[in-house]
Structures are given as structure tokens and as C-alpha cells.
Amino acid sequence: MPTAAKPRHAAAPDPGRRPGDRARVRHLVARDLETLRPGEQRGWWLREALAADPGTACPPPQGDATADVVIVGGGYTGLWTAWWLTEASPDLRITILEADVVGGGASGRNGGFLTAWWDYLPALVANFGPERGLESALALDGVAAWVGEWATGHGVDAKWQPGGTLVASTSPVQDDAWVGILEVAEQLGVRDRYQPLSPEEVRGRCASPVLRGGMLVPGDASVQPARLARGLRRVLIERGVTIHEGTRVTGIRPEAGGVRVTTALGPAIRASHAVLALNAWAAGWPGGGFGTGFGTGFGSRMITWSSYMVVTEPIPDRLEAIGWTGGEAITDCRFTNHYFRTTHDGRIAFGGGGGRAGYGGRLGSWVTDDRASTAMAARGFRRLFPMLDDVRLTDAWGGPIDIAPNHLPSFGSMEGGRVHWGHGYSGTGVGPSWLGGRILAALAQERLDDPVARLPMVGHRARPFPPEPLRFLGARVIREAIVAKEQRDDEGRYVPPPLRWLVRLPRAMGYDLGPE
Ligand SMILES: Cc1cc2nc3c(=O)[nH]c(=O)nc-3n(C[C@H](O)[C@H](O)[C@H](O)COP(=O)(O)OP(=O)(O)OC[C@H]3O[C@@H](n4cnc5c(N)ncnc54)[C@H](O)[C@@H]3O)c2cc1C
């Protein structure tokens, strides 16, 4: 859940920093790691959602079949695509093929920050110009309220929680990191989407002594992410969509009048159109370019990354004591940002602070079992909430993120307009996948004059990353540098000039990655 707020490089010392804090945090994180077992079981969100409602079984196909549209991937992108297809054409035959279970990917493991693109406004403008950048932001405007109403209307208990996204500073270099966003918003006449908050106002919403000033995006909300994914699954089944879980797709081949989608289990599905809704798995998609001039495949425009979360035991009284009862989903302004929110049963779910890059599009145990990344999330929690030192962290999990060169998703079609794809949310896809699904539904129905199919991220090709192994090595070196620099910032320590130079390198090379 990266934020687009931009921290500065140097700042005055932090008068609020307490001596001995580093040792305290180190001690507590070591204690947390004694019991946390990332990867040993599914993340807490998905376990909670499955316990509340396991849903009807969706076994793999028993034999070859046909459909009008086959969707590969049962996360939000695939699910919203199916939703929008059923809205446009209730009789369309739609099949979703999911390797794991619906919500088993990032959609069932994320922070649940349900955001529009208001904090991405400068990035949208930088990529597409003021007019089309604003058009893009407006296309996603109100998504949080829409999803909340949708969930209520369809009996989906996604634990939708208003309260907005609170972008807050947690160290002097982050102070006013949102000012650039407000300036662009002012110029474009949408300044009313934001509410700057003083340090006192921020701490009035969540009394962490580390929090400083901030900016609220009041229109955003949060959800229990896995419940949203599983709820979509139920609603789609009721609408007649066929879902096969435990069904890994191995390839898509063109055929007269459509495509043939093959699965690891044997059966194939023939369809007029296919949609690839694969998130970070797209980087390793075999033959991602289908020989249609899409370069060396999706992996050339994606770095696979991981993000980890931890969750506390239920502490509703303690949340009350620190005044965090308004549902604000909070993010700091680091590039490797921390994101934290309360849950419906009074816990704090806390994520980010590091993660790591993968090699060659392969998603391995580094996405699920990484104790070092878990420690980074725990470290963030312990630093932010010194008044909760006695509170236990009960769960930890990780998930994959699809980092795009410009930090924005892109969508497109290939195979003569028969295969459509969408990914690159860069860790911010809960709200944007709603729009992504709408775009992909329009592409799969060849409704190319639909305004969403004409948005600038459709057909957009961001500058590619260097090829492997340079991509992996570069990402790794830069990641180490950014984590080191941001940790020094948090601790009020000096950042040597070579480190400052290194973290700026991706931006100097034209990528929207790293601190400015
Ligand atoms: C820890 C974490 C925290 C995050 N926090 C936030 C947040 O707070 N807010 C936010 O906006 N975003 C957040 N994100 C990002 C967000 O979760 C994603 O952008 C979003 O879920 C993407 O949805 P998707 O459907 O594209 O991908 P996914 O949900 O990952 O779905 C892709 C699916 O494809 C399936 N698949 C892969 N290969 C195959 C195959 N060959 N055959 C069949 N199926 C296949 C996978 O099993 C998976 O279920 C976070 C991500 C992580 C990992």
C-alpha cells in the first residue's frame, strides 16, 4: 500500500524522539519473532473470512468446456471484471479459473485500504498531463462509497469502514510531504478532496507520539479485504458465473474465433475472449508477449515485490484509550511505507516497511515466509505504538505486489484483441481494481468507445525495466539503500551523501520509484 506523498531528504532533528527507543524496539521485535510464523498458514484475513463463510465448493473443471469470456485469476481484478461483464450482459457465459482459492492472492491478504487515486494525483498528471490525469482520478472518484453501497446491497459483510485515508508524517523528513499533492489539486480545482491536519489533529485521531502532521482523504474507506473477495465470489456465483478454484492455467493459444485456455489438470476452456488478471504472477507468465510485439513479456515492465503484515490480538479498550475509533486507515510518507488500520474486532493490522524484490518473475517463499520482512512490519508497529508494548502480535503474512515503472496500473489487449490484461497496481489495487475490472470488461466486449476503455492507462506502455539479472540486482541494491536511508530518517540519524544519491537513482533513470 505505497503512498504517493513525497518525503524530503534532510530535515531538522526530531525533538520528539526518545532516547533508548532503538533498543526497546529491537527487544520487542525479537520477542515478536519468537511466536510469529509467516507462511505457516493462510493470512489472518482469509482465515477469518473462510471461517465466517466457506462458500459453496468451486472444484476444477471435469472436462473441456466453452465460455464467452475466460478470466484467469480470482482476485479483485478478475472478480470485478466478471461483475462488470454480468452488468453489461447478464447472459454472457463467464468462467473464472483460479490456481488457488478466490482471494488466495493479494486480494485476500492486503491492508484493506480502499482508496481512490487522489493521493496519486501528481503521478497521474506527470504521466498523462493535467487534463487526462484528472480524468483518470475522476474515473475512480467515489469508489469507496460505491463499494460500501454495493456490499450492503448484496449482503456482503465486508466490514466496510468509513474514516478516510490519513497520510501522516512520522519523522521530520516526512513533514509536509503531501504539500505537492495539495498544490496540484488546487490547480485542478479538486482541493476539496483533501483535509490537511495539524499534528494535534492527527494525534486526536490516533494518539501515537510518533505521528506528526498529516492530510486526510476523507472519501476513502477500509474493508476486511478477504471478505470483499469472498463476497464477490458468492455474488458472481449467484449471477451464474462459473468459478473453478485449484485450477492453474498453463497457456492460452489462439484458435479460430477465439482462444483455447489450457489448465495444469488437463481440461481446456474455449472462449471468444480471455482476460489475464494475474497481479505479480503476470511477470512469470509463460510467453507473456504471445509474439505480438509486447517486448519480452509482462516481466519487462514489472518488478515483483513482497509486502508483509502483522496483526495484534483484539485490543478494543486500548484503541479507545488512544482515541483511534474513527476508522482512519493511516499511512506514513516513507517510500517503503507503513500502513496501519484498525479491524472490526478491535485489532491493529500493520504492514509494510520493506519487503523484497523477486528474480525473473518467480514468486517463491520470499513472498510468504520471509521473517526479515515480517520483522520490518513489526518494527514499524513497535515504533509507532510504544504504549502497546505489552500487546501481542498474533499473526504475520506476506503477499505479492506488481510494481510498475510509473507506479500505475496499465491495461491492454493482444492476440488480435482476444486476450486482455491488467496489472501494475504497485501495491494499491483494492480501489483501482474496481476500475480495472470495468476497463477489462469493456475490452473483452470490444466496447472500445466506452469512456473507461479510453482512459490513458489503457494501452499505455511505461518505460521498461532493465533485463534480468540487472533488474533483480538493481532492485535489490536500491531496496537496501532505501530501507537503510528511511530507517536512519526514522531514528533521526545522519544519512551519508552516497546513500542519498543511491536512493535517488531510480528517479534519475526515469522510474517513479524511491524517495524524491
Ligand atoms: C500485504 C499486502 C498489502 C496490501 N495492501 C493494500 C492496501 O491496503 N490497499 C490497496 O489498495 N492495495 C493493497 N495491496 C495491493 C492489492 O492487494 C492488489 O493490488 C490487489 O489485490 C490486486 O488484485 P488482483 O486481482 O490484480 O491480484 P490478486 O488478488 O493477486 O489475484 C491474482 C490471482 O491470480 C491467480 N493466479 C496466478 N497465476 C495463475 C494461473 N497461472 N492460473 C490461474 N490463476 C492464477 C493467483 O492465485 C491470484 O489469486 C496490498 C498487497 C499486499 C500483498
PDBQT file of the ligand as one rigid body, heavy atoms in Angstrom, charges set to zero:
ROOT
HETATM    1  C1  LIG A 601       0.483  -7.362   2.050  1.00  0.00    +0.000 C 
HETATM    2  C2  LIG A 601      -0.222  -6.505   1.025  1.00  0.00    +0.000 A 
HETATM    3  C3  LIG A 601      -0.871  -5.349   1.445  1.00  0.00    +0.000 A 
HETATM    4  C4  LIG A 601      -1.549  -4.564   0.507  1.00  0.00    +0.000 A 
HETATM    5  N1  LIG A 601      -2.295  -3.506   0.962  1.00  0.00    +0.000 NA
HETATM    6  C5  LIG A 601      -3.079  -2.829   0.108  1.00  0.00    +0.000 A 
HETATM    7  C6  LIG A 601      -3.978  -1.847   0.575  1.00  0.00    +0.000 A 
HETATM    8  O1  LIG A 601      -4.141  -1.638   1.773  1.00  0.00    +0.000 OA
HETATM    9  N2  LIG A 601      -4.702  -1.141  -0.351  1.00  0.00    +0.000 N 
HETATM   10  C7  LIG A 601      -4.566  -1.371  -1.685  1.00  0.00    +0.000 A 
HETATM   11  O2  LIG A 601      -5.206  -0.670  -2.473  1.00  0.00    +0.000 OA
HETATM   12  N3  LIG A 601      -3.778  -2.349  -2.152  1.00  0.00    +0.000 NA
HETATM   13  C8  LIG A 601      -3.059  -3.106  -1.292  1.00  0.00    +0.000 A 
HETATM   14  N4  LIG A 601      -2.290  -4.134  -1.752  1.00  0.00    +0.000 N 
HETATM   15  C9  LIG A 601      -2.342  -4.456  -3.188  1.00  0.00    +0.000 C 
HETATM   16  C10 LIG A 601      -3.647  -5.154  -3.555  1.00  0.00    +0.000 C 
HETATM   17  O3  LIG A 601      -3.860  -6.236  -2.689  1.00  0.00    +0.000 OA
HETATM   18  C11 LIG A 601      -3.556  -5.650  -5.000  1.00  0.00    +0.000 C 
HETATM   19  O4  LIG A 601      -3.238  -4.565  -5.849  1.00  0.00    +0.000 OA
HETATM   20  C12 LIG A 601      -4.859  -6.261  -5.489  1.00  0.00    +0.000 C 
HETATM   21  O5  LIG A 601      -5.335  -7.231  -4.598  1.00  0.00    +0.000 OA
HETATM   22  C13 LIG A 601      -4.642  -6.855  -6.872  1.00  0.00    +0.000 C 
HETATM   23  O6  LIG A 601      -5.742  -7.658  -7.226  1.00  0.00    +0.000 OA
HETATM   24  P1  LIG A 601      -5.558  -8.669  -8.419  1.00  0.00    +0.000 P 
HETATM   25  O7  LIG A 601      -6.844  -9.345  -8.616  1.00  0.00    +0.000 OA
HETATM   26  O8  LIG A 601      -4.973  -7.947  -9.574  1.00  0.00    +0.000 OA
HETATM   27  O9  LIG A 601      -4.448  -9.684  -7.891  1.00  0.00    +0.000 OA
HETATM   28  P2  LIG A 601      -4.556 -10.965  -6.922  1.00  0.00    +0.000 P 
HETATM   29  O10 LIG A 601      -5.540 -10.784  -5.861  1.00  0.00    +0.000 OA
HETATM   30  O11 LIG A 601      -3.173 -11.321  -6.517  1.00  0.00    +0.000 OA
HETATM   31  O12 LIG A 601      -5.132 -12.077  -7.891  1.00  0.00    +0.000 OA
HETATM   32  C14 LIG A 601      -4.356 -12.731  -8.867  1.00  0.00    +0.000 C 
HETATM   33  C15 LIG A 601      -4.779 -14.183  -8.809  1.00  0.00    +0.000 C 
HETATM   34  O13 LIG A 601      -4.249 -14.889  -9.924  1.00  0.00    +0.000 OA
HETATM   35  C16 LIG A 601      -4.050 -16.220  -9.505  1.00  0.00    +0.000 C 
HETATM   36  N5  LIG A 601      -3.156 -16.872 -10.452  1.00  0.00    +0.000 N 
HETATM   37  C17 LIG A 601      -1.848 -16.630 -10.648  1.00  0.00    +0.000 A 
HETATM   38  N6  LIG A 601      -1.362 -17.401 -11.642  1.00  0.00    +0.000 NA
HETATM   39  C18 LIG A 601      -2.401 -18.147 -12.096  1.00  0.00    +0.000 A 
HETATM   40  C19 LIG A 601      -2.534 -19.131 -13.111  1.00  0.00    +0.000 A 
HETATM   41  N7  LIG A 601      -1.497 -19.497 -13.880  1.00  0.00    +0.000 N 
HETATM   42  N8  LIG A 601      -3.740 -19.708 -13.293  1.00  0.00    +0.000 NA
HETATM   43  C20 LIG A 601      -4.814 -19.343 -12.525  1.00  0.00    +0.000 A 
HETATM   44  N9  LIG A 601      -4.736 -18.407 -11.557  1.00  0.00    +0.000 NA
HETATM   45  C21 LIG A 601      -3.540 -17.808 -11.339  1.00  0.00    +0.000 A 
HETATM   46  C22 LIG A 601      -3.469 -16.082  -8.113  1.00  0.00    +0.000 C 
HETATM   47  O14 LIG A 601      -3.606 -17.260  -7.355  1.00  0.00    +0.000 OA
HETATM   48  C23 LIG A 601      -4.281 -14.916  -7.566  1.00  0.00    +0.000 C 
HETATM   49  O15 LIG A 601      -5.382 -15.335  -6.786  1.00  0.00    +0.000 OA
HETATM   50  C24 LIG A 601      -1.558  -4.925  -0.862  1.00  0.00    +0.000 A 
HETATM   51  C25 LIG A 601      -0.890  -6.082  -1.280  1.00  0.00    +0.000 A 
HETATM   52  C26 LIG A 601      -0.236  -6.869  -0.352  1.00  0.00    +0.000 A 
HETATM   53  C27 LIG A 601       0.451  -8.128  -0.809  1.00  0.00    +0.000 C 
ENDROOT
TORSDOF 0
